[in-house]
């Protein structure tokens, strides 16, 4: 996904993880062009979703050695580990696989590792991303048995020194899969803040770091797709040659900011947020409810 200044979508340290609080709300009865055109025809094409507990493995790629970078890691992992306990996550439970099992969560940060740049700091394609994950698993730091978790999610979170051929130009993050696993890549949003940091948090953000707060927002888009369409054969459709996944319905061109992000609140320093997990606040993208045909922050 890629943010423009108009809000348009143009295309290891042990942690004391906080608990989640369900302080989110729904938004007005507004729709989006994709919902209007394709909401009724969005169906499961025959694949399965990621059901039950889903382990998340994070590779912090590049330079994450500074104290600020380590704080960013904590902010990001706290979100990933806590978000499935919020009512925001509840809308995902509407989506079931061909086997009848629904997305239920929880997400669980199973392991994290820092790779300072084993494949260089200029990445050219998805093959490099996949190999970074395979190498991280084989290193023993993501798995004591060096085994791929085919039901898990692997996340590459790029540092501010990493360049990627498509990042900032085609996307700010994307999700994909191999024969063995599903994964997502998220570039460092501060590299191209005009494109990859949402306007509501471009200047001030809830965790006083617009770049990592934007990475959380990007994750909130990609995780919708990867949970409901892990192998690109479940909740997906072709719309005149364009592939549509769940996260696309509530983001992109002609989607109003209050639909994209719902009812935002403000911190004391005027930073926008719409969800709380423990004592931390974040900005997430809304989720398309196939039952209510709306973009929601909560279906409860």
Wavefront OBJ file of the C-alpha trace (Angstrom):
o trace
v 0.000 0.000 0.000
v 1.143 3.562 -0.594
v -0.098 6.788 0.969
v -0.034 10.101 -0.823
v -0.386 13.506 0.832
v -4.098 13.296 0.006
v -4.475 10.004 1.812
v -4.836 8.076 -1.443
v -3.670 4.518 -2.032
v -1.783 4.581 -5.307
v -1.768 1.200 -6.126
v 16.227 -9.630 20.291
v 15.071 -8.086 23.044
v 12.694 -9.557 25.608
v 9.652 -7.340 25.925
v 7.120 -6.590 28.594
v 4.184 -6.787 26.183
v 1.109 -4.798 27.147
v -2.447 -6.083 27.185
v -5.147 -4.832 24.827
v -8.103 -2.591 25.557
v -11.171 -2.365 23.365
v -11.458 1.408 23.122
v -12.438 1.736 19.463
v -15.621 2.810 17.758
v -17.475 2.413 14.480
v -17.801 5.141 11.885
v -20.579 6.711 9.893
v -22.628 4.877 7.286
v -20.285 5.843 4.468
v -19.056 3.592 1.711
v -16.207 3.554 -0.802
v -16.082 3.113 -4.580
v -14.845 -0.473 -4.198
v -17.600 -1.336 -1.732
v -20.245 0.187 -3.997
v -18.981 -1.672 -7.064
v -17.759 -4.973 -5.670
v -18.838 -5.368 -2.038
v -21.686 -7.770 -2.842
v -19.543 -9.915 -5.138
v -16.528 -10.272 -2.829
v -16.436 -14.003 -2.119
v -14.009 -16.704 -1.057
v -12.642 -18.233 -4.256
v -11.950 -21.587 -2.627
v -8.947 -21.204 -0.352
v -8.467 -21.227 3.409
v -7.755 -18.402 5.837
v -5.187 -18.373 8.641
v -7.218 -19.807 11.477
v -6.655 -20.028 15.229
v -3.364 -18.875 16.781
v -1.025 -17.341 14.203
v 2.624 -16.963 15.094
v 4.346 -13.867 13.745
v 8.090 -13.869 13.090
v 9.753 -10.493 12.568
v 13.034 -9.816 10.787
v 14.240 -6.290 11.501
v 16.434 -5.835 8.454
v 19.171 -3.222 8.280
v 20.474 -0.968 11.026
v 18.357 -1.233 14.190
v 21.169 -0.630 16.681
v 20.331 2.821 18.021
v 18.269 3.322 21.157
v 15.582 5.012 19.060
v 15.466 1.998 16.724
v 15.140 -0.381 19.646
v 12.226 1.686 20.958
v 10.666 1.424 17.483
v 10.967 -2.356 17.629
v 9.153 -2.392 20.959
v 6.345 -0.157 19.673
v 5.848 -2.326 16.602
v 5.956 -5.675 18.424
v 3.618 -4.475 21.160
v 1.049 -3.654 18.496
v 1.401 -6.965 16.656
v 1.204 -8.962 19.866
v -1.812 -7.132 21.255
v -4.023 -6.138 18.338
v -5.945 -9.413 18.030
v -7.406 -8.833 21.495
v -9.072 -5.602 20.398
v -12.530 -5.166 18.950
v -10.899 -3.839 15.743
v -9.797 -7.416 15.046
v -13.347 -8.723 15.506
v -14.445 -7.794 11.972
v -11.895 -10.229 10.558
v -13.833 -13.062 12.190
v -16.518 -12.642 9.506
v -14.150 -14.211 6.993
v -14.031 -17.996 6.721
v -12.027 -20.423 4.639
v -13.256 -23.136 2.323
v -12.920 -25.531 5.262
v -15.401 -23.474 7.308
v -12.804 -22.134 9.748
v -12.817 -18.391 10.409
v -10.051 -15.940 11.185
v -10.008 -15.937 14.981
v -6.450 -15.166 16.050
v -4.722 -14.507 18.270
v -1.590 -13.132 16.661
v 1.464 -14.014 18.688
v 4.944 -12.558 18.279
v 6.832 -15.841 18.412
v 10.329 -14.561 17.628
v 12.268 -11.624 16.303
v 15.754 -11.184 14.916
v 17.889 -8.346 13.627
v 19.588 -8.950 10.270
v 21.961 -6.052 9.683
v 22.012 -6.634 5.926
v 22.933 -10.173 4.888
v 21.632 -9.558 1.366
v 22.843 -5.996 1.078
v 21.020 -2.777 1.784
v 19.598 -2.396 -1.727
v 16.945 -5.027 -2.406
v 15.711 -5.637 -5.926
v 12.817 -8.103 -5.860
v 10.557 -10.394 -3.869
v 13.006 -13.277 -4.299
v 15.462 -11.382 -2.096
v 12.760 -10.861 0.523
v 11.907 -14.571 0.554
v 15.562 -15.560 0.869
v 16.045 -13.189 3.816
v 13.244 -15.062 5.597
v 14.586 -18.513 4.736
v 18.064 -17.540 5.916
v 16.658 -16.113 9.159
v 14.838 -19.383 9.840
v 17.949 -21.422 9.028
v 19.989 -19.271 11.389
v 18.137 -20.771 14.340
v 17.075 -17.386 15.725
v 13.480 -17.636 14.474
v 13.113 -21.376 15.050
v 15.049 -23.614 17.386
v 14.572 -26.459 14.898
v 15.238 -24.364 11.764
v 11.748 -25.204 10.518
v 9.440 -22.996 8.472
v 6.048 -22.327 10.107
v 3.679 -22.725 7.157
v 0.764 -21.400 9.241
v 2.641 -18.352 10.504
v 3.363 -14.891 9.154
v 6.884 -13.669 8.452
v 7.406 -9.911 8.513
v 10.416 -8.064 7.131
v 10.562 -4.605 8.711
v 13.196 -2.588 6.873
v 15.410 -0.085 8.657
v 16.009 3.487 7.563
v 19.201 2.497 5.715
v 17.478 -0.049 3.455
v 16.481 0.734 -0.118
v 14.077 -1.422 -2.086
v 13.312 -1.214 -5.796
v 9.538 -0.945 -5.356
v 9.374 0.768 -1.971
v 8.281 4.421 -2.140
v 7.604 4.031 -5.870
v 5.066 1.211 -6.159
v 4.250 0.436 -2.543
v 5.029 1.092 1.110
v 4.446 -2.532 1.978
v 3.058 -5.646 0.384
v 2.191 -9.248 1.191
v 3.169 -12.361 -0.721
v 3.794 -16.063 -0.351
v 6.094 -18.912 -1.339
v 5.403 -22.624 -1.468
v 6.208 -22.823 2.244
v 5.098 -19.595 3.918
v 3.328 -16.248 3.687
v 5.062 -12.986 4.437
v 4.928 -9.233 4.267
v 7.555 -6.578 3.586
v 7.270 -3.100 5.104
v 9.741 -0.404 4.129
v 10.788 2.310 6.556
v 8.086 4.972 6.052
v 10.352 7.847 7.086
v 12.351 7.311 3.885
v 9.511 8.845 1.862
v 7.214 10.427 4.395
v 5.071 12.196 1.781
v 4.128 8.846 0.264
v 4.231 6.383 3.155
v 3.176 8.242 6.303
v -0.594 8.873 6.498
v -1.477 12.570 6.649
v -3.128 12.347 10.113
v 0.207 11.335 11.699
v 2.706 12.882 9.298
v 3.759 15.630 11.687
v 2.888 14.279 15.128
v 2.019 10.691 15.941
v 0.695 8.840 18.999
v 4.059 7.264 19.876
v 6.070 10.363 18.961
v 7.563 8.597 15.953
v 5.635 9.075 12.677
v 7.767 6.509 10.841
v 7.103 3.540 13.115
v 3.511 4.615 13.727
v 3.056 4.578 9.938
v 4.602 1.100 9.804
v 1.863 -0.007 12.215
v -0.786 1.515 9.928
v 0.700 -0.295 6.927
v 0.756 -3.554 8.906
v -2.939 -3.047 9.742
v -3.654 -3.042 6.005
v -1.429 -5.955 5.014
v -2.487 -8.214 7.885
v -6.107 -8.036 6.682
v -4.989 -9.424 3.321
v -2.613 -12.048 4.624
v -5.036 -13.495 7.196
v -7.942 -13.760 4.768
v -5.978 -14.529 1.600
v -2.646 -16.089 2.616
v -2.016 -18.016 -0.619
v -3.913 -15.683 -2.968
v -6.736 -18.185 -3.463
v -9.261 -17.217 -0.768
v -10.784 -13.750 -0.250
v -9.693 -12.117 -3.469
v -11.225 -11.018 -6.738
v -10.300 -9.601 -10.112
v -11.827 -6.241 -10.973
v -11.060 -5.334 -14.568
v -7.541 -6.671 -14.298
v -6.879 -5.344 -10.799
v -6.577 -7.757 -7.898
v -8.663 -6.747 -4.888
v -8.014 -8.062 -1.375
v -9.789 -7.235 1.860
v -7.551 -4.316 2.849
v -8.211 -2.524 -0.446
v -11.907 -1.855 0.205
v -11.350 0.807 2.872
v -8.247 2.505 1.474
v -7.218 4.270 -1.690
v -8.262 6.875 -4.171
v -11.540 8.652 -3.364
v -11.733 7.144 0.119
v -12.425 9.926 2.657
v -10.053 10.125 5.593
v -12.848 9.530 8.091
v -13.756 6.293 6.277
v -10.152 5.150 5.892
v -9.376 5.657 9.582
v -12.748 5.986 11.268
v -13.369 8.133 14.331
v -9.952 9.451 15.275
v -9.172 10.898 18.678
v -6.314 13.189 19.678
v -3.581 12.905 22.257
v -2.464 15.851 24.361
v 0.093 16.729 21.679
v -2.608 16.620 18.964
v -1.538 13.275 17.499
v -4.350 11.283 15.866
v -5.161 7.711 16.892
v -8.113 5.318 16.749
v -7.111 2.306 18.850
v -5.477 1.674 22.229
v -3.486 -1.369 23.296
v -2.458 -1.189 26.907
v -0.998 2.274 27.444
v -0.072 2.801 23.782
v -2.153 4.387 21.041
v -2.067 3.641 17.323
v -3.644 4.590 14.003
v -5.072 1.615 12.098
v -6.977 1.276 8.868
v -10.635 0.331 9.070
v -11.829 -3.120 7.935
v -14.564 -3.862 5.400
v -17.432 -5.742 7.054
v -18.980 -8.051 4.461
v -22.038 -8.356 6.696
v -22.678 -4.631 7.151
v -21.047 -3.448 3.880
v -19.182 -0.732 5.776
v -15.637 0.164 6.767
v -15.515 -0.406 10.527
v -13.219 0.051 13.468
v -15.318 -2.524 15.299
v -18.163 -4.866 14.402
v -19.141 -5.416 18.028
l 1 2 3 4 5 6 7 8 9 10 11
l 12 13 14 15 16 17 18 19 20 21 22 23 24 25 26 27 28 29 30 31 32 33 34 35 36 37 38 39 40 41 42 43 44 45 46 47 48 49 50 51 52 53 54 55 56 57 58 59 60 61 62 63 64 65 66 67 68 69 70 71 72 73 74 75 76 77 78 79 80 81 82 83 84 85 86 87 88 89 90 91 92 93 94 95 96 97 98 99 100 101 102 103 104 105 106 107 108 109 110 111 112 113 114 115 116 117 118 119 120 121 122 123 124 125 126 127 128 129 130 131 132 133 134 135 136 137 138 139 140 141 142 143 144 145 146 147 148 149 150 151 152 153 154 155 156 157 158 159 160 161 162 163 164 165 166 167 168 169 170 171 172 173 174 175 176 177 178 179 180 181 182 183 184 185 186 187 188 189 190 191 192 193 194 195 196 197 198 199 200 201 202 203 204 205 206 207 208 209 210 211 212 213 214 215 216 217 218 219 220 221 222 223 224 225 226 227 228 229 230 231 232 233 234 235 236 237 238 239 240 241 242 243 244 245 246 247 248 249 250 251 252 253 254 255 256 257 258 259 260 261 262 263 264 265 266 267 268 269 270 271 272 273 274 275 276 277 278 279 280 281 282 283 284 285 286 287 288 289 290 291 292 293 294 295 296 297 298 299 300
